[in-house]
């Protein structure tokens, strides 16, 4: 099977392509602080969007969180991110691309009837060489928008 050519519309998001692995930390007023390991994949199929898949696990290898979705360029310096989580939360983000930095804010958060109440989310992703850092802020369960997750991941060159 041949690898499809990256669609021309993905030029501003191409810096994200690949598999990234590393570690992060989480905090929120309603939970204890924690650390985690993480893997993020940004792939494509030759169409004008990236496929996003993320998973985390604890220090013993037990599964924690996972989410997946699509990242779509909008014009030359904007993007939309659509995410679904098995916890019953969906996020539709809009944002801007500044070189190798992506700054997104949820335009809409959808909740299943049993999901925890999340009212706002922002995501910032920066890539410098083979290092990806991100910060996720969240307003949920009656708390104001504040830091929830931050991580540093490295591009996996050979798997």
FENRA-V568823 format. One record per residue. N is the residue number from 1. PSI is psi in whole degrees, 0 to 359 (999 if undefined). OMEGA is omega in degrees with one decimal (* if undefined). Layout:
n=N psi=PSI omega=OMEGA
n=N psi=PSI omega=OMEGA
This chain:
n=1 psi=132 omega=-179.5
n=2 psi=148 omega=178.1
n=3 psi=128 omega=-179.3
n=4 psi=152 omega=176.5
n=5 psi=139 omega=178.7
n=6 psi=128 omega=-179.5
n=7 psi=140 omega=-178.9
n=8 psi=326 omega=-178.3
n=9 psi=346 omega=-178.9
n=10 psi=7 omega=-176.0
n=11 psi=319 omega=-177.2
n=12 psi=347 omega=-179.4
n=13 psi=357 omega=-175.1
n=14 psi=334 omega=179.9
n=15 psi=341 omega=-179.2
n=16 psi=341 omega=-173.7
n=17 psi=137 omega=176.0
n=18 psi=186 omega=177.0
n=19 psi=137 omega=-177.6
n=20 psi=133 omega=177.5
n=21 psi=146 omega=178.3
n=22 psi=207 omega=-175.6
n=23 psi=155 omega=179.7
n=24 psi=178 omega=177.6
n=25 psi=150 omega=179.8
n=26 psi=153 omega=177.1
n=27 psi=156 omega=173.8
n=28 psi=148 omega=-175.6
n=29 psi=337 omega=-175.5
n=30 psi=1 omega=-178.5
n=31 psi=165 omega=173.0
n=32 psi=149 omega=174.6
n=33 psi=151 omega=-178.8
n=34 psi=162 omega=173.3
n=35 psi=161 omega=-178.4
n=36 psi=163 omega=171.8
n=37 psi=154 omega=-172.0
n=38 psi=151 omega=171.3
n=39 psi=132 omega=176.3
n=40 psi=136 omega=174.7
n=41 psi=131 omega=167.6
n=42 psi=115 omega=-179.4
n=43 psi=177 omega=177.8
n=44 psi=166 omega=178.2
n=45 psi=21 omega=-179.5
n=46 psi=1 omega=178.2
n=47 psi=170 omega=-175.8
n=48 psi=54 omega=173.6
n=49 psi=157 omega=172.4
n=50 psi=145 omega=174.0
n=51 psi=130 omega=-176.2
n=52 psi=131 omega=175.3
n=53 psi=133 omega=-177.4
n=54 psi=143 omega=173.4
n=55 psi=149 omega=177.9
n=56 psi=158 omega=177.5
n=57 psi=160 omega=-179.0
n=58 psi=180 omega=-176.4
n=59 psi=338 omega=178.7
n=60 psi=0 omega=-180.0
n=61 psi=4 omega=178.5
n=62 psi=141 omega=-178.2
n=63 psi=143 omega=175.4
n=64 psi=272 omega=-174.5
n=65 psi=154 omega=171.9
n=66 psi=152 omega=175.6
n=67 psi=160 omega=178.7
n=68 psi=163 omega=-179.8
n=69 psi=206 omega=-175.5
n=70 psi=144 omega=176.5
n=71 psi=121 omega=-175.3
n=72 psi=131 omega=175.0
n=73 psi=146 omega=175.1
n=74 psi=106 omega=-174.9
n=75 psi=211 omega=-175.3
n=76 psi=340 omega=-175.7
n=77 psi=22 omega=178.9
n=78 psi=165 omega=-179.1
n=79 psi=160 omega=173.0
n=80 psi=138 omega=-180.0
n=81 psi=125 omega=179.5
n=82 psi=124 omega=-174.0
n=83 psi=141 omega=171.8
n=84 psi=139 omega=-179.9
n=85 psi=145 omega=179.3
n=86 psi=353 omega=176.9
n=87 psi=359 omega=179.7
n=88 psi=11 omega=-179.4
n=89 psi=135 omega=170.0
n=90 psi=149 omega=-179.9
n=91 psi=134 omega=171.4
n=92 psi=112 omega=-176.9
n=93 psi=150 omega=167.0
n=94 psi=152 omega=-179.6
n=95 psi=190 omega=-176.0
n=96 psi=154 omega=176.1
n=97 psi=124 omega=178.4
n=98 psi=93 omega=-177.2
n=99 psi=249 omega=178.4
n=100 psi=35 omega=175.7
n=101 psi=137 omega=179.8
n=102 psi=122 omega=179.9
n=103 psi=115 omega=-173.1
n=104 psi=149 omega=175.5
n=105 psi=136 omega=-178.0
n=106 psi=119 omega=173.5
n=107 psi=335 omega=179.6
n=108 psi=137 omega=172.6
n=109 psi=124 omega=178.3
n=110 psi=144 omega=-177.3
n=111 psi=134 omega=170.6
n=112 psi=167 omega=-178.8
n=113 psi=335 omega=-177.2
n=114 psi=3 omega=-178.6
n=115 psi=152 omega=171.8
n=116 psi=148 omega=-176.2
n=117 psi=108 omega=174.8
n=118 psi=129 omega=-176.1
n=119 psi=341 omega=179.2
n=120 psi=147 omega=177.2
n=121 psi=137 omega=169.2
n=122 psi=147 omega=179.3
n=123 psi=129 omega=175.5
n=124 psi=127 omega=180.0
n=125 psi=131 omega=177.0
n=126 psi=139 omega=177.0
n=127 psi=130 omega=174.2
n=128 psi=105 omega=-175.5
n=129 psi=238 omega=179.9
n=130 psi=25 omega=178.5
n=131 psi=127 omega=177.2
n=132 psi=128 omega=174.1
n=133 psi=148 omega=175.3
n=134 psi=161 omega=178.0
n=135 psi=130 omega=177.3
n=136 psi=123 omega=174.8
n=137 psi=147 omega=-174.7
n=138 psi=144 omega=167.5
n=139 psi=121 omega=-176.0
n=140 psi=160 omega=175.9
n=141 psi=47 omega=176.2
n=142 psi=0 omega=-179.8
n=143 psi=152 omega=177.3
n=144 psi=164 omega=178.1
n=145 psi=124 omega=-178.6
n=146 psi=168 omega=-179.7
n=147 psi=133 omega=172.1
n=148 psi=314 omega=-177.2
n=149 psi=147 omega=168.4
n=150 psi=144 omega=-175.1
n=151 psi=162 omega=174.5
n=152 psi=123 omega=-178.7
n=153 psi=158 omega=-178.9
n=154 psi=142 omega=179.7
n=155 psi=132 omega=176.6
n=156 psi=114 omega=-176.4
n=157 psi=319 omega=177.9
n=158 psi=127 omega=-178.4
n=159 psi=999 omega=*
